[in-house]
Amino acid sequence: MGTGMSRKMKLALAITMLLDYSCTDQYQPNMPEMARAFHVSPAEMGSTIQIHLFSCALGIVFVGPISDRMGRRPVILACQWMQAVSTFTCMCATNLGWFMAGRVVQGLAASVYVVVLASMRDCYEDPASSLQAMGTMMTLILIGPIFAPGFGGLLGSYFGWRFPFGLLTVVAVLLAFTSCIVVTETAAAREHSSKIVVQVRRAIGSRRQLLILVNVGITKSLFDIVISTNGFILEDRYGQTVLSASLYTAAFAVSCAMGSWVSGQLSKKPTEVMMMFTPLVLLAALALVLAGIMSESMGGYLSSIAFLQFAIFPPIMSFHAEFSQDLNDIAGVATSVDLFSQYMLSSVISLLGIWAAEQSTRAMLFTMACLVILTELITRTGICPPTSFFGEALLLSAETTLAQK
């Protein structure tokens, strides 16, 4: 359509995505209490994050093509109602299986992310306008990771862990009713494309593209390992209260927001950003190792995680941007492949971090350091190896010399 999106619809879509982040982040500080209520281990409770990621990845495979065939609006509304029902299910859960079922449906509802991105592309033909609109939306979405842990921890410490889920259920229901009015169709329904397999093959048709997807999954897992284990580490091992643990968790989200802001200020090619941040990322890996050696220090643990989440964010954005290079004509399929790989790989890789955290905080930090180093090895050897980087530099130097002559 290319005529822009109304402010009300943009707000409704942003809150839709904000709710998913909030539903996950708000119960991080309450995980130890929930594990005791369900009579399960920390690893089993932490795996509720992975099941959400896995179901979201599966949903992404289907909701994109369905929205192409049926239109964006019915898919968005269906996912919003799924969000409301699944959040209510989590609130009422009396055992881990019941709670897991709610998290599975929440993950399927969260796959609406790819439809929201498609709606933005439908409404803004100009890339600059689309980027500006997405920037406004992301500013609101970041409220979830920053404030949800404090919100969930505070309410959970006074009223129990079910109360935040109840409030979010009310918000989800109100949002679904409101969206029936303010969300309009951005793309007419059309016949399913028979070229979908060809487009997927093109998106992952080279070793380099596959390596980018691997790095996307590994870097996402670094965040999900922390989400799955942080509450247990702070409360059970460092003796923090639910409220203080929630505040420390919010500080991690602020680090992510700072990294997001930095990535938005860099007017460089994605590969240049990857190379630029290599020293900082390796320094973050070293900080994790040192924090692991001194694992009895809560300050070392907190500072190393916060520094990692700041340093790794610009490269993550660069991986996503580099993957979609030269795929603008199949941007929808490329986005689905990108997000599917991110969630699916993270749901598997982060299990390694959860297992390590079961052994000790030191083991978890060492595992994360190894994953960080692995991403840099993949980046330097397969995504932007020194030969190609210096080749581009020499070509640019030659062009500059010729221009001067």
C-alpha positions in Angstrom: 0.0 0.0 0.0 2.8 2.4 0.9 0.5 5.1 2.4 1.8 4.9 5.9 0.3 3.5 9.1 -2.0 5.2 11.5 -0.6 6.1 14.9 -3.2 4.0 16.7 -2.4 0.9 14.7 1.3 1.4 15.1 0.8 1.6 18.9 -1.4 -1.5 18.9 1.2 -3.5 17.0 4.0 -2.2 19.3 2.0 -3.2 22.4 1.4 -6.6 20.8 5.1 -7.3 20.7 5.7 -5.6 24.0 3.3 -8.0 25.7 5.3 -11.0 24.5 8.6 -9.6 25.9 6.8 -8.7 29.1 5.2 -12.1 29.6 8.7 -13.7 29.5 10.8 -11.1 31.3 8.4 -10.4 34.2 8.6 -13.9 35.7 12.4 -14.2 35.6 12.8 -13.0 39.2 9.9 -15.3 40.3 11.3 -18.5 38.8 12.7 -19.9 42.1 9.3 -19.5 43.8 7.6 -21.0 40.8 10.0 -24.0 40.8 9.2 -24.6 44.4 5.5 -24.3 43.7 5.7 -26.8 40.8 8.2 -29.1 42.7 10.7 -29.0 39.8 14.4 -28.3 39.4 15.8 -24.9 38.3 16.8 -26.5 34.9 13.2 -27.7 34.3 11.8 -24.3 35.2 14.4 -22.6 33.1 13.4 -24.8 30.1 10.1 -22.9 29.9 12.1 -20.2 28.1 13.4 -22.7 25.5 9.9 -24.2 24.9 8.7 -20.7 24.2 11.5 -20.1 21.7 11.0 -23.5 20.0 7.2 -23.0 19.5 7.8 -19.4 18.3 10.3 -20.7 15.7 7.7 -23.2 14.5 5.0 -20.5 14.3 7.2 -18.3 12.2 7.4 -21.0 9.5 3.6 -20.8 9.1 2.3 -17.4 10.0 4.2 -15.5 7.3 2.8 -17.6 4.4 -0.7 -17.6 6.1 -0.7 -13.8 6.3 0.3 -13.6 2.6 -2.7 -15.9 1.7 -5.3 -14.6 4.2 -4.1 -11.1 4.8 -2.3 -9.6 7.8 -5.2 -8.5 9.9 -6.8 -11.8 10.7 -3.5 -13.4 11.6 -2.6 -10.5 13.9 -6.0 -10.6 15.7 -5.8 -14.4 16.1 -2.3 -14.2 17.6 -3.5 -11.5 20.0 -6.3 -13.7 21.3 -3.9 -16.6 21.6 -1.6 -14.3 23.7 -4.6 -13.6 26.0 -5.6 -17.2 26.4 -2.1 -18.5 26.9 -1.3 -15.9 29.5 -4.4 -16.8 31.5 -3.4 -20.5 31.2 0.0 -19.7 32.7 -1.7 -17.8 35.6 -3.9 -20.8 36.4 -1.2 -23.5 36.1 -0.9 -25.8 39.0 2.0 -27.9 37.6 4.9 -27.5 35.1 3.1 -29.4 32.3 0.1 -27.0 32.4 2.5 -24.0 32.5 4.5 -25.4 29.6 1.3 -25.7 27.6 0.6 -22.0 28.2 4.2 -21.1 27.2 3.9 -23.1 23.9 0.8 -21.2 22.9 2.5 -17.9 23.9 5.4 -18.8 21.6 3.0 -19.5 18.7 1.4 -16.1 19.4 4.8 -14.4 19.5 5.4 -15.5 15.9 3.2 -12.6 15.0 6.5 -10.6 15.0 7.1 -11.6 11.4 3.6 -10.4 10.4 4.1 -7.1 12.1 7.4 -6.6 10.2 5.5 -7.5 7.0 2.8 -4.9 7.8 5.5 -2.3 8.2 6.9 -3.1 4.8 3.4 -3.0 3.3 2.7 0.5 4.7 6.1 2.2 3.9 7.6 2.0 0.4 10.4 4.4 1.4 13.1 2.6 3.4 13.9 5.7 5.4 10.2 6.1 6.5 10.0 2.4 7.3 13.2 2.6 9.4 11.9 5.6 11.3 8.6 3.9 12.0 10.3 0.7 13.2 12.6 2.9 15.4 9.6 4.4 17.1 8.1 1.0 17.6 11.3 -0.5 19.0 11.6 2.3 21.5 8.3 1.2 23.0 9.1 -2.5 22.8 12.3 -2.0 24.8 10.1 -1.0 27.8 9.3 -4.7 28.3 12.8 -6.0 28.9 13.8 -2.9 31.0 10.7 -2.6 33.3 9.0 -6.0 33.2 11.5 -7.8 35.6 11.0 -5.0 38.2 7.3 -5.0 37.6 7.0 -8.8 37.9 9.4 -9.0 40.9 7.7 -6.3 42.8 4.2 -7.6 42.3 5.3 -11.2 42.7 7.0 -10.5 46.1 3.8 -8.9 47.5 1.0 -10.8 45.8 2.6 -14.0 44.4 3.8 -15.0 41.0 0.3 -15.4 39.5 -0.7 -11.8 39.9 1.5 -10.3 37.1 0.2 -13.0 34.7 -3.3 -11.9 35.7 -2.7 -8.2 35.0 -1.1 -9.1 31.6 -4.1 -11.2 30.7 -6.4 -8.2 31.3 -4.1 -6.0 29.1 -4.0 -8.7 26.4 -7.8 -9.0 26.3 -8.2 -5.2 26.1 -5.6 -5.0 23.3 -7.4 -7.7 21.3 -10.7 -5.9 21.5 -9.1 -2.5 20.6 -7.2 -4.0 17.7 -10.5 -5.2 16.2 -11.2 -1.5 15.7 -7.8 0.1 15.0 -5.9 -2.6 13.1 -6.7 -2.5 9.3 -5.6 -4.7 6.5 -2.3 -3.7 4.9 -2.0 -6.5 2.2 -4.8 -8.0 0.2 -5.1 -11.8 0.4 -3.4 -13.5 -2.6 -2.7 -17.0 -3.8 0.0 -18.9 -2.2 3.3 -18.6 -4.1 4.6 -21.8 -5.5 8.1 -20.4 -5.5 8.5 -20.4 -1.7 10.9 -23.3 -1.8 13.0 -21.6 -4.4 13.1 -18.4 -2.4 14.1 -20.3 0.8 16.9 -22.0 -1.1 18.1 -18.7 -2.4 18.1 -17.2 1.1 20.3 -20.0 2.5 22.0 -20.8 -0.8 25.6 -20.2 0.3 27.9 -21.3 3.1 28.3 -17.7 4.2 24.5 -17.2 4.6 24.3 -20.4 6.7 27.2 -19.2 8.9 25.4 -15.9 9.5 22.3 -17.8 10.6 24.5 -19.9 13.0 25.9 -16.7 14.5 22.4 -15.3 14.9 21.3 -18.4 16.8 24.4 -18.5 19.0 24.3 -14.8 20.0 20.5 -15.0 20.7 21.3 -18.0 23.0 23.6 -15.8 25.1 20.6 -13.7 26.2 18.4 -16.7 26.7 20.9 -18.5 28.9 20.8 -15.5 31.2 17.0 -15.2 31.1 16.6 -18.9 32.0 19.1 -18.9 34.9 19.6 -15.4 36.3 16.8 -15.5 38.9 18.2 -18.7 40.4 21.7 -17.5 40.5 21.0 -14.2 42.1 18.5 -15.5 44.7 19.8 -19.0 45.5 23.5 -18.5 45.1 24.1 -14.8 45.9 21.3 -14.5 48.4 19.4 -11.7 46.8 15.7 -11.0 47.3 13.1 -11.2 44.5 12.9 -7.5 44.3 16.7 -6.9 44.2 17.1 -9.6 41.6 14.4 -8.0 39.4 16.3 -4.7 39.6 19.6 -6.3 38.6 17.8 -8.0 35.7 16.4 -4.7 34.5 20.0 -3.3 34.5 20.9 -6.0 31.9 18.1 -4.8 29.7 19.4 -1.2 30.0 22.8 -2.6 28.7 20.9 -4.1 25.7 19.2 -0.8 25.1 22.5 1.1 25.1 23.9 -1.4 22.6 20.8 -0.9 20.5 21.3 2.8 20.6 25.0 2.5 19.6 24.1 0.2 16.6 21.6 2.8 15.4 24.3 5.6 15.4 26.8 3.7 13.2 26.6 4.6 9.5 28.8 1.7 8.4 28.4 -1.5 6.5 27.4 -4.5 8.6 30.7 -6.2 7.9 32.6 -3.1 9.1 30.6 -3.1 12.3 31.4 -6.8 12.9 35.1 -6.1 12.5 35.0 -2.9 14.5 33.4 -4.7 17.5 35.7 -7.8 17.4 38.1 -6.4 20.1 35.2 -5.4 22.4 33.4 -8.7 22.0 36.7 -10.6 22.8 37.1 -8.4 25.8 33.6 -9.4 26.9 34.6 -13.1 26.6 37.7 -12.4 28.7 35.4 -10.6 31.3 33.2 -13.7 31.4 36.3 -15.9 32.0 37.5 -13.7 34.8 34.1 -13.5 36.4 34.0 -17.3 36.3 37.3 -17.6 38.0 36.0 -15.3 40.7 32.5 -16.7 40.6 31.9 -16.0 44.3 31.8 -12.3 43.4 28.3 -11.1 42.5 29.8 -7.8 41.2 32.0 -9.7 38.7 29.0 -11.8 37.5 26.7 -8.8 37.0 29.3 -6.6 35.3 30.5 -9.3 32.9 26.9 -10.1 31.8 26.0 -6.4 31.4 29.2 -5.7 29.4 28.6 -8.7 27.2 25.0 -7.7 26.4 26.2 -4.2 25.5 29.1 -5.3 23.3 27.3 -8.1 21.4 24.2 -6.1 20.4 25.7 -4.1 17.5 27.2 -7.3 15.9 23.8 -9.0 16.3 22.1 -6.2 14.3 24.9 -6.5 11.7 24.3 -10.2 11.3 20.6 -9.6 10.6 21.4 -6.7 8.2 24.1 -8.7 6.3 21.8 -11.7 5.9 19.2 -9.7 4.1 21.7 -8.0 1.7 20.6 -8.5 -1.9 17.4 -10.2 -0.8 15.1 -7.2 -0.9 12.8 -8.8 -3.5 12.1 -11.7 -1.1 12.4 -9.8 2.1 9.4 -11.6 3.6 10.9 -15.1 3.2 14.3 -13.9 4.2 12.9 -12.4 7.4 11.1 -15.7 8.2 14.2 -17.7 7.6 16.3 -15.3 9.7 13.9 -15.3 12.7 13.2 -19.1 12.5 16.9 -19.8 12.6 17.4 -17.4 15.5 14.7 -18.9 17.7 15.2 -22.5 16.8 19.0 -22.5 17.2 18.8 -20.6 20.4 16.2 -22.9 21.9 18.7 -25.8 21.5 22.1 -24.0 22.1 20.8 -22.3 25.3 20.1 -25.7 26.9 23.9 -26.1 27.1 24.1 -23.0 29.2 21.2 -24.2 31.5 23.0 -27.5 32.0 26.2 -25.7 32.8 24.4 -23.4 35.3 23.1 -26.5 37.1 26.7 -27.4 37.8 27.9 -24.0 38.8 27.9 -20.3 38.0 31.5 -20.6 36.9 30.6 -23.4 34.4 27.9 -21.2 32.9 30.1 -18.2 32.5 32.9 -20.3 30.9 30.3 -21.8 28.5 29.1 -18.4 27.5 32.7 -17.2 26.9 33.3 -20.2 24.6 30.1 -19.4 22.6 31.3 -15.7 22.3 34.7 -16.8 21.0 33.0 -19.3 18.6 30.9 -16.4 17.1 34.1 -14.4 16.5 35.8 -17.4 14.9 32.9 -17.9 12.5 32.8 -14.2 11.8 36.5 -13.9 11.0 36.8 -17.1 9.0 33.5 -17.4 7.2 31.5 -14.2 7.2 34.1 -11.5 6.8 37.5 -13.1 6.6 40.6 -10.9 6.5 41.2 -11.5 2.8 37.8 -10.1 1.8 38.0 -7.3 4.3 41.4 -6.2 3.2 40.4 -6.8 -0.5 37.6 -4.3 -0.1 40.0 -1.8 1.6 42.5 -2.1 -1.2 39.8 -1.6 -3.8 38.6 1.5 -2.0 42.2 2.8 -1.8 42.7 2.2 -5.5 39.5 3.9 -6.4 40.4 6.9 -4.2 43.9 7.1 -5.8 42.4 7.0 -9.3 39.9 9.7 -8.4 42.7 12.0 -7.1 44.6 11.5 -10.4 
